[in-house]
Amino acid sequence: KMDWTKKIRFIFGIFRGTSVATAKGRVQLRAAENTGILAEKGIGLQIDDLALTGESYGTTRGTVDLGFSLTSAVPAFIEIIYYPASKVEFYVNDVLKGTISGTASQLPGTGSVIYMMESLQNLAATACQQTLLQPKLWRER
């Protein structure tokens, strides 16, 4: 169970084998066992083809363009830091690339079951590979 009243750091590496324009990937911590855009409390990363977008959902959904695109077959290292009832920061290769604040960053309560989800939807017949590397979740005590 997740205590959203504590600072959380979600760290992982990600890479795509090739660029596929219709491919949408996600890596998320979320309160429901499903895939797709966040529609319940959670934080994560959306990957459209190779472009990265940060996302969070508190009482509404918020996104931030991270201004970074993956290079095919080259890993990027992601750190998402959740500050309770304040903000969510998104780092790519140790550089702050975006922040979400307001209601999208205010994840209420404690005791939520949380799922770590990694997904890839590819609407083309072209082969596409996405790999999640060494995910870690650190929570303030």
LUMDOSE-88926 format. One record per residue: residue number from 1; residue in one letter; x, y, z of N, C-alpha, C in turn. Coordinates in Angstrom, 2 decimals. Layout:
N
<nr->NUM | rest->a | n.east->X | n.north->Y | n.up->Z | ca.east->X | ca.north->Y | ca.up->Z | c.east->X | c.north->Y | c.up->Z>
...
END
This chain:
141
<nr->1 | rest->k | n.east->0.84 | n.north->-1.19 | n.up->0.00 | ca.east->0.00 | ca.north->0.00 | ca.up->0.00 | c.east->0.88 | c.north->1.24 | c.up->0.00>
<nr->2 | rest->m | n.east->0.38 | n.north->2.28 | n.up->-0.67 | ca.east->1.16 | ca.north->3.50 | ca.up->-0.84 | c.east->0.66 | c.north->4.58 | c.up->0.10>
<nr->3 | rest->d | n.east->1.59 | n.north->5.26 | n.up->0.71 | ca.east->1.28 | ca.north->6.40 | ca.up->1.56 | c.east->1.66 | c.north->7.66 | c.up->0.78>
<nr->4 | rest->w | n.east->0.65 | n.north->8.31 | n.up->0.19 | ca.east->0.89 | ca.north->9.49 | ca.up->-0.63 | c.east->1.20 | c.north->10.74 | c.up->0.21>
<nr->5 | rest->t | n.east->1.26 | n.north->10.58 | n.up->1.53 | ca.east->1.65 | ca.north->11.72 | ca.up->2.38 | c.east->3.16 | c.north->11.79 | c.up->2.56>
<nr->6 | rest->k | n.east->3.89 | n.north->10.87 | n.up->1.93 | ca.east->5.35 | ca.north->10.81 | ca.up->2.01 | c.east->5.97 | c.north->11.10 | c.up->0.65>
<nr->7 | rest->k | n.east->7.19 | n.north->11.65 | n.up->0.67 | ca.east->7.93 | ca.north->11.89 | ca.up->-0.56 | c.east->8.27 | c.north->10.54 | c.up->-1.22>
<nr->8 | rest->i | n.east->8.11 | n.north->10.48 | n.up->-2.55 | ca.east->8.33 | ca.north->9.25 | ca.up->-3.30 | c.east->9.29 | c.north->9.54 | c.up->-4.45>
<nr->9 | rest->r | n.east->10.25 | n.north->8.65 | n.up->-4.66 | ca.east->11.15 | ca.north->8.72 | ca.up->-5.81 | c.east->10.99 | c.north->7.44 | c.up->-6.62>
<nr->10 | rest->f | n.east->10.63 | n.north->7.59 | n.up->-7.89 | ca.east->10.44 | ca.north->6.47 | ca.up->-8.81 | c.east->11.53 | c.north->6.61 | c.up->-9.87>
<nr->11 | rest->i | n.east->12.43 | n.north->5.64 | n.up->-9.92 | ca.east->13.63 | ca.north->5.72 | ca.up->-10.76 | c.east->13.69 | c.north->4.50 | c.up->-11.67>
<nr->12 | rest->f | n.east->14.00 | n.north->4.72 | n.up->-12.94 | ca.east->14.10 | ca.north->3.60 | ca.up->-13.88 | c.east->14.84 | c.north->4.05 | c.up->-15.14>
<nr->13 | rest->g | n.east->15.29 | n.north->3.09 | n.up->-15.90 | ca.east->15.84 | ca.north->3.34 | ca.up->-17.23 | c.east->14.81 | c.north->2.86 | c.up->-18.25>
<nr->14 | rest->i | n.east->14.82 | n.north->3.47 | n.up->-19.42 | ca.east->13.88 | ca.north->3.10 | ca.up->-20.49 | c.east->14.58 | c.north->3.24 | c.up->-21.83>
<nr->15 | rest->f | n.east->14.30 | n.north->2.33 | n.up->-22.75 | ca.east->14.75 | ca.north->2.56 | ca.up->-24.13 | c.east->13.83 | c.north->1.87 | c.up->-25.11>
<nr->16 | rest->r | n.east->13.85 | n.north->2.39 | n.up->-26.32 | ca.east->13.08 | ca.north->1.85 | ca.up->-27.43 | c.east->14.06 | c.north->1.33 | c.up->-28.47>
<nr->17 | rest->g | n.east->13.74 | n.north->0.18 | n.up->-29.04 | ca.east->14.61 | ca.north->-0.39 | ca.up->-30.06 | c.east->14.60 | c.north->0.42 | c.up->-31.35>
<nr->18 | rest->t | n.east->13.41 | n.north->0.91 | n.up->-31.73 | ca.east->13.29 | ca.north->1.67 | ca.up->-32.97 | c.east->12.21 | c.north->2.74 | c.up->-32.81>
<nr->19 | rest->s | n.east->12.21 | n.north->3.68 | n.up->-33.72 | ca.east->11.16 | ca.north->4.70 | ca.up->-33.77 | c.east->9.98 | c.north->4.16 | c.up->-34.56>
<nr->20 | rest->v | n.east->8.79 | n.north->4.20 | n.up->-33.95 | ca.east->7.55 | ca.north->3.81 | ca.up->-34.62 | c.east->6.52 | c.north->4.89 | c.up->-34.28>
<nr->21 | rest->a | n.east->6.11 | n.north->5.66 | n.up->-35.29 | ca.east->5.28 | ca.north->6.84 | ca.up->-35.06 | c.east->4.00 | c.north->6.55 | c.up->-34.29>
<nr->22 | rest->t | n.east->3.41 | n.north->5.37 | n.up->-34.43 | ca.east->2.14 | ca.north->5.08 | ca.up->-33.77 | c.east->2.30 | c.north->4.41 | c.up->-32.40>
<nr->23 | rest->a | n.east->3.52 | n.north->4.22 | n.up->-31.96 | ca.east->3.75 | ca.north->3.54 | ca.up->-30.69 | c.east->3.57 | c.north->4.50 | c.up->-29.51>
<nr->24 | rest->k | n.east->2.82 | n.north->4.04 | n.up->-28.50 | ca.east->2.63 | ca.north->4.80 | ca.up->-27.27 | c.east->3.00 | c.north->3.90 | c.up->-26.10>
<nr->25 | rest->g | n.east->3.94 | n.north->4.35 | n.up->-25.31 | ca.east->4.37 | ca.north->3.58 | ca.up->-24.15 | c.east->4.12 | c.north->4.36 | c.up->-22.88>
<nr->26 | rest->r | n.east->4.06 | n.north->3.63 | n.up->-21.77 | ca.east->3.88 | ca.north->4.26 | ca.up->-20.46 | c.east->4.62 | c.north->3.46 | c.up->-19.40>
<nr->27 | rest->v | n.east->5.11 | n.north->4.18 | n.up->-18.40 | ca.east->5.64 | ca.north->3.59 | ca.up->-17.18 | c.east->4.99 | c.north->4.39 | c.up->-16.06>
<nr->28 | rest->q | n.east->4.25 | n.north->3.69 | n.up->-15.17 | ca.east->3.44 | ca.north->4.40 | ca.up->-14.19 | c.east->3.41 | c.north->3.69 | c.up->-12.84>
<nr->29 | rest->l | n.east->3.20 | n.north->4.49 | n.up->-11.81 | ca.east->2.73 | ca.north->4.01 | ca.up->-10.51 | c.east->1.29 | c.north->4.49 | c.up->-10.45>
<nr->30 | rest->r | n.east->0.33 | n.north->3.57 | n.up->-10.30 | ca.east->-1.07 | ca.north->3.97 | ca.up->-10.39 | c.east->-1.94 | c.north->3.15 | c.up->-9.45>
<nr->31 | rest->a | n.east->-3.11 | n.north->3.69 | n.up->-9.16 | ca.east->-4.02 | ca.north->3.07 | ca.up->-8.19 | c.east->-4.96 | c.north->2.06 | c.up->-8.82>
<nr->32 | rest->a | n.east->-4.86 | n.north->1.80 | n.up->-10.11 | ca.east->-5.72 | ca.north->0.81 | ca.up->-10.76 | c.east->-4.88 | c.north->-0.09 | c.up->-11.64>
<nr->33 | rest->e | n.east->-5.30 | n.north->-1.35 | n.up->-11.71 | ca.east->-4.56 | ca.north->-2.33 | ca.up->-12.48 | c.east->-5.06 | c.north->-2.33 | c.up->-13.93>
<nr->34 | rest->n | n.east->-4.68 | n.north->-1.29 | n.up->-14.66 | ca.east->-5.00 | ca.north->-1.21 | ca.up->-16.08 | c.east->-3.94 | c.north->-0.37 | c.up->-16.76>
<nr->35 | rest->t | n.east->-4.05 | n.north->-0.20 | n.up->-18.07 | ca.east->-3.07 | ca.north->0.58 | ca.up->-18.81 | c.east->-3.76 | c.north->1.77 | c.up->-19.45>
<nr->36 | rest->g | n.east->-2.97 | n.north->2.67 | n.up->-20.01 | ca.east->-3.51 | ca.north->3.86 | ca.up->-20.66 | c.east->-3.22 | c.north->5.11 | c.up->-19.84>
<nr->37 | rest->i | n.east->-3.84 | n.north->6.22 | n.up->-20.26 | ca.east->-3.60 | ca.north->7.48 | ca.up->-19.55 | c.east->-4.07 | c.north->7.36 | c.up->-18.12>
<nr->38 | rest->l | n.east->-3.45 | n.north->8.13 | n.up->-17.24 | ca.east->-3.87 | ca.north->8.10 | ca.up->-15.84 | c.east->-5.27 | c.north->8.68 | c.up->-15.70>
<nr->39 | rest->a | n.east->-6.14 | n.north->7.93 | n.up->-15.05 | ca.east->-7.50 | ca.north->8.39 | ca.up->-14.77 | c.east->-7.82 | c.north->8.18 | c.up->-13.31>
<nr->40 | rest->e | n.east->-6.82 | n.north->7.87 | n.up->-12.52 | ca.east->-6.91 | ca.north->7.73 | ca.up->-11.07 | c.east->-5.56 | c.north->8.11 | c.up->-10.51>
<nr->41 | rest->k | n.east->-5.46 | n.north->8.24 | n.up->-9.18 | ca.east->-4.21 | ca.north->8.77 | ca.up->-8.64 | c.east->-2.99 | c.north->7.97 | c.up->-9.06>
<nr->42 | rest->g | n.east->-1.95 | n.north->8.73 | n.up->-9.42 | ca.east->-0.72 | ca.north->8.11 | ca.up->-9.84 | c.east->0.24 | c.north->9.10 | c.up->-10.48>
<nr->43 | rest->i | n.east->1.43 | n.north->8.60 | n.up->-10.80 | ca.east->2.46 | ca.north->9.39 | ca.up->-11.47 | c.east->3.08 | c.north->8.51 | c.up->-12.55>
<nr->44 | rest->g | n.east->3.64 | n.north->9.13 | n.up->-13.59 | ca.east->4.25 | ca.north->8.31 | ca.up->-14.62 | c.east->4.84 | c.north->9.07 | c.up->-15.78>
<nr->45 | rest->l | n.east->5.24 | n.north->8.30 | n.up->-16.77 | ca.east->5.87 | ca.north->8.79 | ca.up->-17.98 | c.east->5.12 | c.north->8.24 | c.up->-19.18>
<nr->46 | rest->q | n.east->4.81 | n.north->9.11 | n.up->-20.13 | ca.east->4.18 | ca.north->8.71 | ca.up->-21.39 | c.east->5.21 | c.north->8.89 | c.up->-22.49>
<nr->47 | rest->i | n.east->5.27 | n.north->7.92 | n.up->-23.42 | ca.east->6.25 | ca.north->7.96 | ca.up->-24.51 | c.east->5.49 | c.north->7.85 | c.up->-25.82>
<nr->48 | rest->d | n.east->5.40 | n.north->8.96 | n.up->-26.56 | ca.east->4.75 | ca.north->8.99 | ca.up->-27.87 | c.east->5.84 | c.north->8.91 | c.up->-28.92>
<nr->49 | rest->d | n.east->5.88 | n.north->7.77 | n.up->-29.62 | ca.east->6.99 | ca.north->7.42 | ca.up->-30.49 | c.east->8.24 | c.north->7.46 | c.up->-29.62>
<nr->50 | rest->l | n.east->9.04 | n.north->8.51 | n.up->-29.67 | ca.east->10.23 | ca.north->8.62 | ca.up->-28.81 | c.east->10.19 | c.north->9.83 | c.up->-27.88>
<nr->51 | rest->a | n.east->9.12 | n.north->10.64 | n.up->-27.96 | ca.east->9.02 | ca.north->11.87 | ca.up->-27.17 | c.east->8.45 | c.north->11.58 | c.up->-25.77>
<nr->52 | rest->l | n.east->9.04 | n.north->12.20 | n.up->-24.75 | ca.east->8.66 | ca.north->11.95 | ca.up->-23.36 | c.east->7.75 | c.north->13.04 | c.up->-22.81>
<nr->53 | rest->t | n.east->6.70 | n.north->12.61 | n.up->-22.09 | ca.east->5.76 | ca.north->13.49 | ca.up->-21.40 | c.east->5.58 | c.north->12.98 | c.up->-19.98>
<nr->54 | rest->g | n.east->5.69 | n.north->13.85 | n.up->-19.00 | ca.east->5.41 | ca.north->13.48 | ca.up->-17.62 | c.east->3.92 | c.north->13.58 | c.up->-17.37>
<nr->55 | rest->e | n.east->3.39 | n.north->12.73 | n.up->-16.48 | ca.east->1.97 | ca.north->12.80 | ca.up->-16.15 | c.east->1.75 | c.north->12.50 | c.up->-14.68>
<nr->56 | rest->s | n.east->0.71 | n.north->13.11 | n.up->-14.13 | ca.east->0.29 | ca.north->12.80 | ca.up->-12.77 | c.east->-1.21 | c.north->13.02 | c.up->-12.67>
<nr->57 | rest->y | n.east->-1.82 | n.north->12.36 | n.up->-11.70 | ca.east->-3.25 | ca.north->12.50 | ca.up->-11.49 | c.east->-3.50 | c.north->12.52 | c.up->-9.99>
<nr->58 | rest->g | n.east->-4.05 | n.north->13.63 | n.up->-9.52 | ca.east->-4.47 | ca.north->13.76 | ca.up->-8.13 | c.east->-5.99 | c.north->13.76 | c.up->-8.13>
<nr->59 | rest->t | n.east->-6.57 | n.north->14.94 | n.up->-8.30 | ca.east->-8.02 | ca.north->15.04 | ca.up->-8.51 | c.east->-8.32 | c.north->15.38 | c.up->-9.96>
<nr->60 | rest->t | n.east->-7.29 | n.north->15.74 | n.up->-10.72 | ca.east->-7.37 | ca.north->15.94 | ca.up->-12.16 | c.east->-6.07 | c.north->15.39 | c.up->-12.77>
<nr->61 | rest->r | n.east->-6.02 | n.north->15.27 | n.up->-14.09 | ca.east->-4.81 | ca.north->14.81 | ca.up->-14.77 | c.east->-4.01 | c.north->16.00 | c.up->-15.25>
<nr->62 | rest->g | n.east->-2.71 | n.north->15.94 | n.up->-15.07 | ca.east->-1.81 | ca.north->16.96 | ca.up->-15.58 | c.east->-0.69 | c.north->16.33 | c.up->-16.37>
<nr->63 | rest->t | n.east->-0.20 | n.north->17.05 | n.up->-17.37 | ca.east->0.92 | ca.north->16.56 | ca.up->-18.16 | c.east->1.93 | c.north->17.69 | c.up->-18.35>
<nr->64 | rest->v | n.east->3.16 | n.north->17.31 | n.up->-18.65 | ca.east->4.19 | ca.north->18.29 | ca.up->-18.97 | c.east->5.09 | c.north->17.68 | c.up->-20.05>
<nr->65 | rest->d | n.east->5.29 | n.north->18.44 | n.up->-21.13 | ca.east->6.21 | ca.north->18.02 | ca.up->-22.19 | c.east->7.63 | c.north->18.13 | c.up->-21.64>
<nr->66 | rest->l | n.east->8.36 | n.north->17.04 | n.up->-21.66 | ca.east->9.71 | ca.north->17.05 | ca.up->-21.09 | c.east->10.76 | c.north->17.54 | c.up->-22.07>
<nr->67 | rest->g | n.east->10.36 | n.north->17.85 | n.up->-23.31 | ca.east->11.31 | ca.north->18.40 | ca.up->-24.27 | c.east->12.48 | c.north->17.48 | c.up->-24.54>
<nr->68 | rest->f | n.east->12.23 | n.north->16.18 | n.up->-24.50 | ca.east->13.29 | ca.north->15.20 | ca.up->-24.68 | c.east->12.74 | c.north->14.02 | c.up->-25.48>
<nr->69 | rest->s | n.east->13.49 | n.north->13.57 | n.up->-26.44 | ca.east->13.13 | ca.north->12.38 | ca.up->-27.21 | c.east->14.20 | c.north->11.32 | c.up->-27.05>
<nr->70 | rest->l | n.east->13.76 | n.north->10.09 | n.up->-26.88 | ca.east->14.70 | ca.north->8.97 | ca.up->-26.81 | c.east->15.44 | c.north->8.82 | c.up->-28.13>
<nr->71 | rest->t | n.east->16.64 | n.north->8.30 | n.up->-28.06 | ca.east->17.39 | ca.north->7.91 | ca.up->-29.24 | c.east->17.24 | c.north->6.39 | c.up->-29.35>
<nr->72 | rest->s | n.east->16.90 | n.north->5.89 | n.up->-30.52 | ca.east->16.69 | ca.north->4.44 | ca.up->-30.68 | c.east->17.86 | c.north->3.65 | c.up->-30.12>
<nr->73 | rest->a | n.east->17.52 | n.north->2.65 | n.up->-29.30 | ca.east->18.48 | ca.north->1.71 | ca.up->-28.71 | c.east->19.48 | c.north->2.34 | c.up->-27.74>
<nr->74 | rest->v | n.east->19.19 | n.north->3.56 | n.up->-27.26 | ca.east->20.04 | ca.north->4.21 | ca.up->-26.26 | c.east->19.18 | c.north->4.48 | c.up->-25.02>
<nr->75 | rest->p | n.east->19.55 | n.north->3.91 | n.up->-23.86 | ca.east->18.71 | ca.north->4.10 | ca.up->-22.68 | c.east->18.74 | c.north->5.54 | c.up->-22.15>
<nr->76 | rest->a | n.east->17.63 | n.north->5.95 | n.up->-21.58 | ca.east->17.54 | ca.north->7.22 | ca.up->-20.84 | c.east->17.18 | c.north->6.85 | c.up->-19.40>
<nr->77 | rest->f | n.east->17.70 | n.north->7.60 | n.up->-18.47 | ca.east->17.45 | ca.north->7.33 | ca.up->-17.05 | c.east->16.50 | c.north->8.38 | c.up->-16.50>
<nr->78 | rest->i | n.east->15.40 | n.north->7.89 | n.up->-15.94 | ca.east->14.29 | ca.north->8.74 | ca.up->-15.51 | c.east->14.19 | c.north->8.72 | c.up->-13.99>
<nr->79 | rest->e | n.east->13.94 | n.north->9.88 | n.up->-13.41 | ca.east->13.62 | ca.north->9.98 | ca.up->-11.99 | c.east->12.40 | c.north->10.87 | c.up->-11.85>
<nr->80 | rest->i | n.east->11.36 | n.north->10.34 | n.up->-11.21 | ca.east->10.15 | ca.north->11.10 | ca.up->-10.95 | c.east->10.07 | c.north->11.26 | c.up->-9.43>
<nr->81 | rest->i | n.east->10.03 | n.north->12.51 | n.up->-8.97 | ca.east->9.97 | ca.north->12.77 | ca.up->-7.54 | c.east->8.63 | c.north->13.41 | c.up->-7.21>
<nr->82 | rest->y | n.east->7.90 | n.north->12.77 | n.up->-6.30 | ca.east->6.60 | ca.north->13.26 | ca.up->-5.85 | c.east->6.78 | c.north->13.92 | c.up->-4.48>
<nr->83 | rest->y | n.east->6.41 | n.north->15.18 | n.up->-4.39 | ca.east->6.42 | ca.north->15.93 | ca.up->-3.14 | c.east->4.97 | c.north->16.05 | c.up->-2.69>
<nr->84 | rest->p | n.east->4.60 | n.north->15.49 | n.up->-1.54 | ca.east->3.20 | ca.north->15.42 | ca.up->-1.12 | c.east->2.47 | c.north->16.76 | c.up->-1.19>
<nr->85 | rest->a | n.east->1.31 | n.north->16.72 | n.up->-1.86 | ca.east->0.41 | ca.north->17.88 | ca.up->-1.96 | c.east->1.09 | c.north->19.13 | c.up->-2.48>
<nr->86 | rest->s | n.east->2.14 | n.north->18.96 | n.up->-3.28 | ca.east->2.91 | ca.north->20.11 | ca.up->-3.73 | c.east->3.22 | c.north->20.05 | c.up->-5.22>
<nr->87 | rest->k | n.east->4.08 | n.north->19.08 | n.up->-5.62 | ca.east->4.51 | ca.north->19.04 | ca.up->-7.02 | c.east->5.08 | c.north->17.67 | c.up->-7.36>
<nr->88 | rest->v | n.east->5.24 | n.north->17.45 | n.up->-8.65 | ca.east->5.92 | ca.north->16.26 | ca.up->-9.18 | c.east->7.00 | c.north->16.76 | c.up->-10.12>
<nr->89 | rest->e | n.east->8.23 | n.north->16.32 | n.up->-9.90 | ca.east->9.35 | ca.north->16.71 | ca.up->-10.76 | c.east->9.78 | c.north->15.53 | c.up->-11.62>
<nr->90 | rest->f | n.east->10.19 | n.north->15.84 | n.up->-12.86 | ca.east->10.60 | ca.north->14.82 | ca.up->-13.82 | c.east->12.02 | c.north->15.10 | c.up->-14.29>
<nr->91 | rest->y | n.east->12.92 | n.north->14.17 | n.up->-14.03 | ca.east->14.32 | ca.north->14.29 | ca.up->-14.44 | c.east->14.63 | c.north->13.27 | c.up->-15.53>
<nr->92 | rest->v | n.east->15.38 | n.north->13.68 | n.up->-16.52 | ca.east->15.88 | ca.north->12.78 | ca.up->-17.56 | c.east->17.39 | c.north->12.91 | c.up->-17.57>
<nr->93 | rest->n | n.east->18.08 | n.north->11.79 | n.up->-17.37 | ca.east->19.54 | ca.north->11.78 | ca.up->-17.31 | c.east->20.08 | c.north->12.83 | c.up->-16.34>
<nr->94 | rest->d | n.east->19.46 | n.north->12.91 | n.up->-15.17 | ca.east->19.86 | ca.north->13.80 | ca.up->-14.06 | c.east->19.60 | c.north->15.28 | c.up->-14.31>
<nr->95 | rest->v | n.east->18.81 | n.north->15.63 | n.up->-15.32 | ca.east->18.48 | ca.north->17.03 | ca.up->-15.61 | c.east->16.98 | c.north->17.22 | c.up->-15.42>
<nr->96 | rest->l | n.east->16.58 | n.north->18.22 | n.up->-14.62 | ca.east->15.17 | ca.north->18.52 | ca.up->-14.43 | c.east->14.57 | c.north->18.98 | c.up->-15.75>
<nr->97 | rest->k | n.east->13.53 | n.north->18.26 | n.up->-16.22 | ca.east->12.92 | ca.north->18.57 | ca.up->-17.51 | c.east->11.49 | c.north->19.08 | c.up->-17.40>
<nr->98 | rest->g | n.east->10.86 | n.north->18.93 | n.up->-16.23 | ca.east->9.49 | ca.north->19.41 | ca.up->-16.10 | c.east->8.95 | c.north->19.22 | c.up->-14.70>
<nr->99 | rest->t | n.east->7.91 | n.north->20.01 | n.up->-14.39 | ca.east->7.26 | ca.north->19.98 | ca.up->-13.09 | c.east->5.75 | c.north->20.10 | c.up->-13.29>
<nr->100 | rest->i | n.east->5.00 | n.north->19.36 | n.up->-12.50 | ca.east->3.54 | ca.north->19.49 | ca.up->-12.47 | c.east->3.16 | c.north->19.89 | c.up->-11.05>
<nr->101 | rest->s | n.east->2.31 | n.north->20.90 | n.up->-10.93 | ca.east->1.81 | ca.north->21.32 | ca.up->-9.62 | c.east->0.30 | c.north->21.49 | c.up->-9.71>
<nr->102 | rest->g | n.east->-0.31 | n.north->21.96 | n.up->-8.64 | ca.east->-1.77 | ca.north->22.13 | ca.up->-8.64 | c.east->-2.48 | c.north->20.83 | c.up->-8.33>
<nr->103 | rest->t | n.east->-3.76 | n.north->20.73 | n.up->-8.70 | ca.east->-4.57 | ca.north->19.57 | ca.up->-8.33 | c.east->-4.07 | c.north->18.26 | c.up->-8.91>
<nr->104 | rest->a | n.east->-3.37 | n.north->18.31 | n.up->-10.03 | ca.east->-2.83 | ca.north->17.08 | ca.up->-10.64 | c.east->-1.72 | c.north->16.47 | c.up->-9.78>
<nr->105 | rest->s | n.east->-1.10 | n.north->17.27 | n.up->-8.92 | ca.east->-0.01 | ca.north->16.77 | ca.up->-8.09 | c.east->-0.46 | c.north->16.46 | c.up->-6.67>
<nr->106 | rest->q | n.east->-1.71 | n.north->16.69 | n.up->-6.35 | ca.east->-2.20 | ca.north->16.50 | ca.up->-4.98 | c.east->-2.88 | c.north->15.14 | c.up->-4.85>
<nr->107 | rest->l | n.east->-2.07 | n.north->14.12 | n.up->-4.67 | ca.east->-2.57 | ca.north->12.76 | ca.up->-4.56 | c.east->-3.00 | c.north->12.51 | c.up->-3.12>
<nr->108 | rest->p | n.east->-4.30 | n.north->12.30 | n.up->-2.90 | ca.east->-4.81 | ca.north->12.24 | ca.up->-1.53 | c.east->-4.56 | c.north->10.91 | c.up->-0.84>
<nr->109 | rest->g | n.east->-4.36 | n.north->10.99 | n.up->0.46 | ca.east->-4.51 | ca.north->9.86 | ca.up->1.33 | c.east->-3.40 | c.north->8.85 | c.up->1.45>
<nr->110 | rest->t | n.east->-3.72 | n.north->7.84 | n.up->2.22 | ca.east->-2.81 | ca.north->6.74 | ca.up->2.50 | c.east->-3.54 | c.north->5.43 | c.up->2.20>
<nr->111 | rest->g | n.east->-2.80 | n.north->4.37 | n.up->2.24 | ca.east->-3.40 | ca.north->3.06 | ca.up->2.15 | c.east->-3.87 | c.north->2.63 | c.up->0.77>
<nr->112 | rest->s | n.east->-3.49 | n.north->3.33 | n.up->-0.27 | ca.east->-3.88 | ca.north->2.93 | ca.up->-1.62 | c.east->-3.04 | c.north->1.75 | c.up->-2.07>
<nr->113 | rest->v | n.east->-3.69 | n.north->0.77 | n.up->-2.67 | ca.east->-2.93 | ca.north->-0.26 | ca.up->-3.36 | c.east->-2.34 | c.north->0.40 | c.up->-4.59>
<nr->114 | rest->i | n.east->-1.10 | n.north->0.09 | n.up->-4.91 | ca.east->-0.44 | ca.north->0.75 | ca.up->-6.03 | c.east->0.14 | c.north->-0.31 | c.up->-6.97>
<nr->115 | rest->y | n.east->0.05 | n.north->-0.04 | n.up->-8.26 | ca.east->0.57 | ca.north->-0.95 | ca.up->-9.28 | c.east->1.67 | c.north->-0.23 | c.up->-10.05>
<nr->116 | rest->m | n.east->2.77 | n.north->-0.94 | n.up->-10.32 | ca.east->3.80 | ca.north->-0.42 | ca.up->-11.21 | c.east->3.49 | c.north->-1.03 | c.up->-12.57>
<nr->117 | rest->m | n.east->3.16 | n.north->-0.17 | n.up->-13.53 | ca.east->2.74 | ca.north->-0.64 | ca.up->-14.85 | c.east->3.71 | c.north->-0.15 | c.up->-15.93>
<nr->118 | rest->e | n.east->4.05 | n.north->-1.04 | n.up->-16.84 | ca.east->4.82 | ca.north->-0.68 | ca.up->-18.03 | c.east->4.04 | c.north->-1.25 | c.up->-19.21>
<nr->119 | rest->s | n.east->3.74 | n.north->-0.39 | n.up->-20.18 | ca.east->2.94 | ca.north->-0.85 | ca.up->-21.31 | c.east->3.44 | c.north->-0.23 | c.up->-22.61>
<nr->120 | rest->l | n.east->3.12 | n.north->-0.90 | n.up->-23.71 | ca.east->3.45 | ca.north->-0.41 | ca.up->-25.04 | c.east->2.31 | c.north->-0.78 | c.up->-25.97>
<nr->121 | rest->q | n.east->1.72 | n.north->0.22 | n.up->-26.60 | ca.east->0.69 | ca.north->0.00 | ca.up->-27.60 | c.east->1.28 | c.north->0.41 | c.up->-28.94>
<nr->122 | rest->n | n.east->1.20 | n.north->-0.49 | n.up->-29.90 | ca.east->1.73 | ca.north->-0.20 | ca.up->-31.23 | c.east->0.63 | c.north->-0.49 | c.up->-32.24>
<nr->123 | rest->l | n.east->0.13 | n.north->0.55 | n.up->-32.89 | ca.east->-0.97 | ca.north->0.40 | ca.up->-33.83 | c.east->-0.52 | c.north->0.05 | c.up->-35.24>
<nr->124 | rest->a | n.east->0.78 | n.north->-0.02 | n.up->-35.47 | ca.east->1.31 | ca.north->-0.36 | ca.up->-36.79 | c.east->1.79 | c.north->-1.81 | c.up->-36.79>
<nr->125 | rest->a | n.east->1.97 | n.north->-2.33 | n.up->-37.96 | ca.east->2.47 | ca.north->-3.70 | ca.up->-38.09 | c.east->3.99 | c.north->-3.76 | c.up->-37.89>
<nr->126 | rest->t | n.east->4.62 | n.north->-2.60 | n.up->-37.79 | ca.east->6.07 | ca.north->-2.52 | ca.up->-37.61 | c.east->6.46 | c.north->-3.03 | c.up->-36.23>
<nr->127 | rest->a | n.east->7.52 | n.north->-3.82 | n.up->-36.16 | ca.east->8.00 | ca.north->-4.31 | ca.up->-34.87 | c.east->8.50 | c.north->-3.15 | c.up->-34.02>
<nr->128 | rest->c | n.east->8.16 | n.north->-3.19 | n.up->-32.75 | ca.east->8.57 | ca.north->-2.13 | ca.up->-31.82 | c.east->8.88 | c.north->-2.77 | c.up->-30.48>
<nr->129 | rest->q | n.east->9.98 | n.north->-2.35 | n.up->-29.88 | ca.east->10.38 | ca.north->-2.91 | ca.up->-28.59 | c.east->10.62 | c.north->-1.78 | c.up->-27.61>
<nr->130 | rest->q | n.east->10.13 | n.north->-1.95 | n.up->-26.38 | ca.east->10.37 | ca.north->-1.00 | ca.up->-25.30 | c.east->10.87 | c.north->-1.81 | c.up->-24.11>
<nr->131 | rest->t | n.east->11.94 | n.north->-1.36 | n.up->-23.47 | ca.east->12.50 | ca.north->-2.10 | ca.up->-22.34 | c.east->12.61 | c.north->-1.20 | c.up->-21.12>
<nr->132 | rest->l | n.east->12.11 | n.north->-1.70 | n.up->-20.01 | ca.east->12.20 | ca.north->-1.02 | ca.up->-18.72 | c.east->13.39 | c.north->-1.59 | c.up->-17.98>
<nr->133 | rest->l | n.east->14.27 | n.north->-0.72 | n.up->-17.49 | ca.east->15.51 | ca.north->-1.16 | ca.up->-16.84 | c.east->15.50 | c.north->-0.82 | c.up->-15.35>
<nr->134 | rest->q | n.east->15.70 | n.north->-1.80 | n.up->-14.52 | ca.east->15.93 | ca.north->-1.66 | ca.up->-13.08 | c.east->15.03 | c.north->-0.63 | c.up->-12.39>
<nr->135 | rest->p | n.east->13.72 | n.north->-0.82 | n.up->-12.38 | ca.east->12.86 | ca.north->0.14 | ca.up->-11.67 | c.east->13.08 | c.north->0.08 | c.up->-10.16>
<nr->136 | rest->k | n.east->13.07 | n.north->1.24 | n.up->-9.54 | ca.east->13.24 | ca.north->1.35 | ca.up->-8.09 | c.east->12.20 | c.north->2.34 | c.up->-7.55>
<nr->137 | rest->l | n.east->11.70 | n.north->2.06 | n.up->-6.39 | ca.east->10.74 | ca.north->2.93 | ca.up->-5.73 | c.east->11.25 | c.north->3.20 | c.up->-4.32>
<nr->138 | rest->w | n.east->11.52 | n.north->4.47 | n.up->-4.03 | ca.east->11.97 | ca.north->4.87 | ca.up->-2.71 | c.east->10.93 | c.north->5.77 | c.up->-2.10>
<nr->139 | rest->r | n.east->10.61 | n.north->5.50 | n.up->-0.84 | ca.east->9.58 | ca.north->6.28 | ca.up->-0.15 | c.east->10.15 | c.north->6.80 | c.up->1.16>
<nr->140 | rest->e | n.east->9.87 | n.north->8.03 | n.up->1.45 | ca.east->10.27 | ca.north->8.62 | ca.up->2.72 | c.east->9.60 | c.north->7.87 | c.up->3.86>
<nr->141 | rest->r | n.east->10.31 | n.north->7.69 | n.up->4.94 | ca.east->9.73 | ca.north->6.99 | ca.up->6.10 | c.east->9.24 | c.north->7.97 | c.up->7.13>
END
